[in-house]
Amino acid sequence: MSALDLAQYMQSRTKVLGLSVKEAAEYSGISRQTWHKLMVADIKEAKLSTLIAVAAALKTTTPDLLAIYSQSTQRACGTVWPEGYRPILSETSSSFI
Protein backbone atom coordinates (compact mmCIF):
# COMPACT_ATOMS: atom_id res chain seq x y z
CA MET A 1 0.00 0.00 0.00
CA SER A 2 1.16 3.45 -0.70
CA ALA A 3 0.63 5.48 2.42
CA LEU A 4 1.09 8.50 0.17
CA ASP A 5 -2.18 7.83 -1.72
CA LEU A 6 -4.10 7.63 1.54
CA ALA A 7 -2.35 10.77 2.84
CA GLN A 8 -3.16 12.74 -0.30
CA TYR A 9 -6.79 11.68 -0.14
CA MET A 10 -7.05 12.62 3.54
CA GLN A 11 -5.48 16.02 2.92
CA SER A 12 -7.82 16.73 0.03
CA ARG A 13 -10.92 15.58 1.85
CA THR A 14 -10.19 17.46 5.09
CA LYS A 15 -9.66 20.61 3.02
CA VAL A 16 -12.98 20.14 1.21
CA LEU A 17 -14.74 19.61 4.54
CA GLY A 18 -12.88 22.48 6.22
CA LEU A 19 -11.59 20.28 9.03
CA SER A 20 -8.47 20.80 11.09
CA VAL A 21 -6.35 17.82 12.16
CA LYS A 22 -7.75 18.20 15.67
CA GLU A 23 -11.37 18.25 14.50
CA ALA A 24 -10.93 15.32 12.13
CA ALA A 25 -9.18 13.27 14.80
CA GLU A 26 -11.93 14.06 17.30
CA TYR A 27 -14.65 13.06 14.83
CA SER A 28 -12.86 9.81 14.05
CA GLY A 29 -12.02 8.92 17.63
CA ILE A 30 -8.35 8.35 16.84
CA SER A 31 -5.49 10.35 18.31
CA ARG A 32 -4.29 13.57 16.67
CA GLN A 33 -0.85 11.99 16.44
CA THR A 34 -2.16 9.00 14.49
CA TRP A 35 -4.30 11.22 12.25
CA HIS A 36 -1.32 13.46 11.52
CA LYS A 37 0.91 10.47 10.78
CA LEU A 38 -1.66 9.17 8.30
CA MET A 39 -1.89 12.59 6.64
CA VAL A 40 1.88 12.82 6.12
CA ALA A 41 2.28 9.16 5.09
CA ASP A 42 4.28 8.34 8.21
CA ILE A 43 2.35 5.09 8.79
CA LYS A 44 3.00 2.28 6.35
CA GLU A 45 -0.01 0.15 7.28
CA ALA A 46 -3.28 1.16 8.88
CA LYS A 47 -5.63 -1.09 10.80
CA LEU A 48 -9.04 -1.71 9.26
CA SER A 49 -10.67 -0.18 12.34
CA THR A 50 -8.61 2.98 11.81
CA LEU A 51 -9.62 3.20 8.14
CA ILE A 52 -13.28 2.79 9.08
CA ALA A 53 -12.96 5.65 11.58
CA VAL A 54 -11.16 7.82 9.01
CA ALA A 55 -13.86 7.17 6.42
CA ALA A 56 -16.58 8.20 8.86
CA ALA A 57 -14.76 11.41 9.82
CA LEU A 58 -14.19 12.28 6.17
CA LYS A 59 -17.86 11.63 5.35
CA THR A 60 -17.01 9.03 2.77
CA THR A 61 -17.87 5.37 2.62
CA THR A 62 -15.56 2.73 3.96
CA PRO A 63 -15.58 0.91 0.58
CA ASP A 64 -14.50 4.11 -1.19
CA LEU A 65 -11.63 4.62 1.25
CA LEU A 66 -10.66 0.95 1.02
CA ALA A 67 -10.66 1.25 -2.79
CA ILE A 68 -7.95 3.90 -2.51
CA TYR A 69 -6.04 1.68 -0.10
CA SER A 70 -6.53 -1.41 -2.28
CA GLN A 71 -5.69 0.40 -5.52
CA SER A 72 -2.39 1.49 -4.02
CA THR A 73 -1.62 -2.05 -2.93
CA GLN A 74 -2.40 -3.51 -6.33
CA ARG A 75 -0.41 -0.83 -8.15
CA ALA A 76 2.57 -1.46 -5.85
CA CYS A 77 2.33 -5.16 -6.74
CA GLY A 78 2.44 -4.42 -10.45
CA THR A 79 -1.25 -4.75 -11.20
CA VAL A 80 -2.21 -2.93 -14.37
CA TRP A 81 -5.49 -1.07 -14.08
CA PRO A 82 -7.86 -0.81 -17.01
CA GLU A 83 -7.46 2.42 -18.91
CA GLY A 84 -9.59 5.14 -17.45
CA TYR A 85 -9.89 3.51 -14.04
CA ARG A 86 -8.65 5.96 -11.49
CA PRO A 87 -11.02 6.84 -8.68
CA ILE A 88 -11.15 10.59 -8.23
CA LEU A 89 -13.23 12.17 -5.54
CA SER A 90 -15.32 15.10 -6.57
CA GLU A 91 -15.16 18.12 -4.31
CA THR A 92 -18.89 18.14 -3.78
CA SER A 93 -19.49 14.46 -3.26
CA SER A 94 -18.12 11.61 -1.22
CA SER A 95 -18.31 9.15 -4.10
CA PHE A 96 -16.00 8.56 -7.01
CA ILE A 97 -16.65 10.31 -10.29
Backbone as CSV, one residue per row, in Angstrom:
resi,resn,N_x,N_y,N_z,CA_x,CA_y,CA_z,C_x,C_y,C_z
1,MET,0.828,-1.178,0.000,0.000,0.000,0.000,0.869,1.237,0.000
2,SER,0.484,2.168,-0.716,1.164,3.451,-0.702,0.475,4.342,0.319
3,ALA,1.173,4.584,1.397,0.631,5.483,2.418,0.437,6.876,1.828
4,LEU,1.189,7.181,0.791,1.091,8.496,0.165,-0.280,8.720,-0.483
5,ASP,-0.848,7.701,-1.114,-2.176,7.833,-1.719,-3.235,8.132,-0.656
6,LEU,-3.159,7.403,0.452,-4.100,7.635,1.537,-3.903,9.041,2.111
7,ALA,-2.659,9.442,2.294,-2.351,10.768,2.843,-2.893,11.873,1.932
8,GLN,-2.680,11.727,0.639,-3.158,12.743,-0.301,-4.678,12.836,-0.284
9,TYR,-5.331,11.696,-0.212,-6.790,11.683,-0.142,-7.275,12.371,1.130
10,MET,-6.654,12.026,2.258,-7.052,12.616,3.536,-6.850,14.128,3.532
11,GLN,-5.741,14.577,2.984,-5.475,16.019,2.919,-6.534,16.727,2.074
12,SER,-6.829,16.144,0.929,-7.819,16.734,0.027,-9.198,16.771,0.676
13,ARG,-9.577,15.686,1.269,-10.920,15.580,1.847,-11.090,16.483,3.065
14,THR,-10.075,16.577,3.923,-10.185,17.462,5.087,-10.282,18.920,4.634
15,LYS,-9.584,19.252,3.549,-9.658,20.610,3.019,-11.062,20.906,2.501
16,VAL,-11.625,19.966,1.744,-12.976,20.139,1.209,-13.989,20.315,2.346
17,LEU,-13.810,19.556,3.418,-14.738,19.614,4.543,-14.422,20.744,5.517
18,GLY,-13.275,21.386,5.333,-12.883,22.477,6.215,-12.530,22.025,7.620
19,LEU,-11.943,20.833,7.727,-11.594,20.276,9.033,-10.122,20.479,9.362
20,SER,-9.846,20.783,10.611,-8.467,20.804,11.089,-8.088,19.377,11.476
21,VAL,-6.810,19.147,11.704,-6.352,17.822,12.159,-7.047,17.471,13.472
22,LYS,-7.124,18.438,14.367,-7.751,18.202,15.672,-9.217,17.809,15.520
23,GLU,-9.953,18.553,14.699,-11.370,18.254,14.499,-11.574,16.889,13.857
24,ALA,-10.803,16.602,12.821,-10.931,15.319,12.126,-10.607,14.158,13.062
25,ALA,-9.558,14.315,13.848,-9.179,13.269,14.801,-10.284,13.064,15.836
26,GLU,-10.844,14.161,16.321,-11.934,14.055,17.300,-13.139,13.346,16.704
27,TYR,-13.524,13.702,15.484,-14.654,13.057,14.826,-14.411,11.563,14.635
28,SER,-13.175,11.208,14.331,-12.859,9.808,14.052,-12.662,8.980,15.312
29,GLY,-12.287,9.649,16.400,-12.018,8.916,17.631,-10.598,8.365,17.708
30,ILE,-9.746,8.761,16.765,-8.347,8.346,16.843,-7.518,9.534,17.319
31,SER,-6.320,9.277,17.763,-5.494,10.351,18.313,-5.059,11.324,17.216
32,ARG,-4.801,12.570,17.627,-4.295,13.566,16.672,-2.970,13.108,16.086
33,GLN,-2.158,12.468,16.914,-0.853,11.994,16.444,-1.025,10.961,15.328
34,THR,-1.919,10.019,15.529,-2.161,8.998,14.494,-2.737,9.635,13.238
35,TRP,-3.702,10.546,13.413,-4.296,11.224,12.251,-3.211,11.956,11.465
36,HIS,-2.381,12.707,12.178,-1.316,13.464,11.521,-0.352,12.526,10.796
37,LYS,0.009,11.427,11.427,0.915,10.470,10.784,0.305,9.911,9.501
38,LEU,-0.989,9.644,9.520,-1.662,9.171,8.304,-1.641,10.241,7.218
39,MET,-1.835,11.493,7.610,-1.895,12.590,6.638,-0.543,12.943,6.023
40,VAL,0.548,12.542,6.673,1.877,12.821,6.117,2.567,11.523,5.673
41,ALA,1.788,10.461,5.563,2.284,9.160,5.091,3.408,8.618,5.959
42,ASP,3.277,8.810,7.274,4.283,8.336,8.213,3.895,6.986,8.818
43,ILE,2.791,6.416,8.351,2.354,5.093,8.792,2.254,4.227,7.547
44,LYS,2.974,3.129,7.548,2.998,2.283,6.353,1.741,1.441,6.209
45,GLU,1.191,0.968,7.325,-0.014,0.154,7.277,-0.993,0.651,8.319
46,ALA,-2.235,0.724,7.949,-3.280,1.165,8.875,-4.209,-0.003,9.173
47,LYS,-4.672,-0.057,10.402,-5.630,-1.085,10.796,-6.959,-0.808,10.114
48,LEU,-7.717,-1.859,9.872,-9.039,-1.708,9.264,-9.917,-0.815,10.136
49,SER,-9.852,-0.996,11.443,-10.673,-0.175,12.339,-10.310,1.303,12.218
50,THR,-9.041,1.600,11.992,-8.608,2.983,11.805,-9.167,3.536,10.504
51,LEU,-9.102,2.749,9.440,-9.617,3.200,8.142,-11.122,3.422,8.187
52,ILE,-11.835,2.610,8.932,-13.282,2.789,9.078,-13.561,4.110,9.792
53,ALA,-12.795,4.396,10.836,-12.960,5.649,11.581,-12.610,6.859,10.715
54,VAL,-11.559,6.733,9.910,-11.157,7.817,9.006,-12.259,8.073,7.980
55,ALA,-12.793,7.017,7.415,-13.861,7.166,6.422,-15.054,7.902,7.017
56,ALA,-15.438,7.545,8.222,-16.578,8.201,8.864,-16.298,9.682,9.084
57,ALA,-15.111,10.012,9.562,-14.758,11.414,9.817,-14.711,12.226,8.533
58,LEU,-14.310,11.583,7.447,-14.190,12.282,6.167,-15.492,12.246,5.362
59,LYS,-16.542,11.700,5.972,-17.865,11.628,5.345,-17.802,10.956,3.980
60,THR,-17.084,9.852,3.970,-17.014,9.032,2.767,-17.331,7.606,3.198
61,THR,-17.552,6.746,2.255,-17.867,5.369,2.620,-16.586,4.587,2.857
62,THR,-16.708,3.597,3.704,-15.555,2.727,3.960,-15.107,2.036,2.669
63,PRO,-16.034,1.522,1.839,-15.584,0.909,0.583,-14.801,1.874,-0.319
64,ASP,-15.228,3.142,-0.374,-14.498,4.111,-1.194,-13.078,4.314,-0.662
65,LEU,-12.953,4.442,0.660,-11.634,4.622,1.247,-10.777,3.371,1.054
66,LEU,-11.388,2.198,1.213,-10.657,0.951,1.016,-10.243,0.770,-0.439
67,ALA,-11.023,1.319,-1.369,-10.655,1.245,-2.788,-9.355,1.993,-3.031
68,ILE,-9.202,3.135,-2.383,-7.954,3.896,-2.514,-6.811,3.076,-1.935
69,TYR,-7.035,2.511,-0.770,-6.042,1.677,-0.096,-5.686,0.461,-0.961
70,SER,-6.717,-0.208,-1.468,-6.526,-1.406,-2.285,-5.863,-1.085,-3.615
71,GLN,-6.271,0.007,-4.237,-5.686,0.402,-5.516,-4.183,0.605,-5.346
72,SER,-3.805,1.242,-4.277,-2.387,1.491,-4.024,-1.642,0.180,-3.866
73,THR,-2.255,-0.755,-3.152,-1.624,-2.049,-2.931,-1.443,-2.780,-4.247
74,GLN,-2.478,-2.802,-5.064,-2.402,-3.512,-6.333,-1.399,-2.856,-7.273
75,ARG,-1.360,-1.521,-7.291,-0.409,-0.831,-8.150,1.016,-1.122,-7.698
76,ALA,1.231,-1.174,-6.380,2.569,-1.457,-5.853,3.004,-2.880,-6.202
77,CYS,2.021,-3.773,-6.388,2.330,-5.161,-6.735,2.433,-5.375,-8.235
78,GLY,2.295,-4.319,-9.006,2.444,-4.422,-10.446,1.160,-4.669,-11.200
79,THR,0.029,-4.569,-10.534,-1.251,-4.749,-11.203,-1.481,-3.608,-12.180
80,VAL,-1.908,-3.949,-13.366,-2.211,-2.932,-14.374,-3.706,-2.677,-14.339
81,TRP,-4.084,-1.437,-14.118,-5.494,-1.073,-14.078,-5.999,-0.825,-15.489
82,PRO,-7.276,-1.114,-15.711,-7.860,-0.810,-17.013,-7.758,0.686,-17.283
83,GLU,-7.570,1.013,-18.542,-7.462,2.418,-18.911,-8.706,3.173,-18.472
84,GLY,-8.491,4.315,-17.912,-9.593,5.143,-17.454,-10.031,4.862,-16.034
85,TYR,-9.505,3.800,-15.421,-9.892,3.510,-14.041,-8.933,4.208,-13.095
86,ARG,-9.410,5.262,-12.515,-8.653,5.963,-11.487,-9.668,6.709,-10.650
87,PRO,-10.003,6.165,-9.471,-11.020,6.836,-8.675,-10.582,8.237,-8.292
88,ILE,-11.422,9.192,-8.571,-11.149,10.587,-8.229,-12.365,11.090,-7.480
89,LEU,-12.132,11.664,-6.338,-13.233,12.168,-5.543,-13.606,13.552,-6.004
90,SER,-14.875,13.758,-6.227,-15.318,15.103,-6.574,-15.325,15.942,-5.310
91,GLU,-15.199,17.240,-5.465,-15.158,18.120,-4.306,-16.511,18.279,-3.646
92,THR,-17.554,17.939,-4.340,-18.891,18.138,-3.780,-19.553,16.840,-3.360
93,SER,-18.879,15.750,-3.545,-19.494,14.461,-3.260,-18.493,13.564,-2.559
94,SER,-19.001,12.560,-1.873,-18.116,11.611,-1.220,-17.987,10.327,-2.034
95,SER,-18.444,10.332,-3.265,-18.307,9.146,-4.101,-17.376,9.454,-5.278
96,PHE,-16.928,8.396,-5.888,-16.004,8.558,-7.008,-16.753,9.037,-8.238
97,ILE,-16.033,9.827,-9.055,-16.648,10.309,-10.295,-16.037,9.579,-11.464
